[in-house]
Amino acid sequence: MSDLFDYDAELRLHNEHFRTAARVGSGDRVLDIGCGTGQSTREAARAAVTGSALGIDLSAPMLERARRLSDEQGLANITYQQADAQVHRFPPTRFDLCISRFGTMFFADPVAAFTNIGRALRPAARLVLLVWQERDRNEWATAIRQSLTAASVTPHGPDPFSLADPTVTERILAAAGFAEVGFTDVHEPVHYGPDSATAFDAVLRLWEFKDLLANLDATGAEQARRRLRTTLDAHHTDGGDAHHTDGGVYFDSRAWIVTARRRH
């Protein structure tokens, strides 16, 4: 079994919205920030038939899988690079479109990071991001965290909700040289597997929840695992409705699609 969490399966419904919003053109040169195992990069490369797609990520194992999948699918106009988008020296004014599916929330200095990314974009190039809304609007974060801690706790470490506030995010992007900032609500569930046993294994691959268990003693960790199994069982559905067509373990979530343009 792979140690990599399957974000593509988790975000299948979100990805449909994201792909539509990205509107990759046939000749676009696309930059994908935080590309992970490359699903969004490959979709961009397929749409940019006379263009190209470059995926950037910090994770070597994810990029290894991304390259293998791209090779298997015969995509010749795609490349991947292990790099930190906050400081990487991109070719200036190279790209027509920058996309990122939940890959821009962890910047230590977001204004500096988006300024650096902006330098890689031609004037008027588009930026399309998918980011989480507030934590309390994301059941996957609140319910699972509470099951593992038996209490509502303030998390520490990297913040997946750092771009949740549209006012803050618009200010960051404006300071980094972007204009025409817009926000579109995405209300879709996340999917953690076809059954609660699979979902249990999947959840414990997520660094945020793995760290919670690591801080507990043996008794506390076992109690937390039992509570997690109960929570996952409660979120299992047999499918058949608009949001859960395939059945499995689902949690409610809210995200933003953020769009902007690099200023001239």
DABEL-V701844 format. One line per field, one symbol per residue. phi: phi as a letter, one per 20 degrees, with the letter a starting at -180 (. if undefined). A space follows every 50 residues. Layout:
phi->???
//
This chain:
phi->.feefefffgdgfffffffffflfefdfddddemflenfffffffffefd dbcdddbeeffffffgffffffemeedcccbeaeffcfefffledebdcb dldcedffcffffffffgfedfgmfeccddcffggfdcfgfffffffedm aecefdngdfdfdfegfffffffffeodclfcccfcdcfeddqfbffffg ffgfefgfegffffedffffffffffffgfffgfdecenodfecfempdc cfbccdedcacfff
//
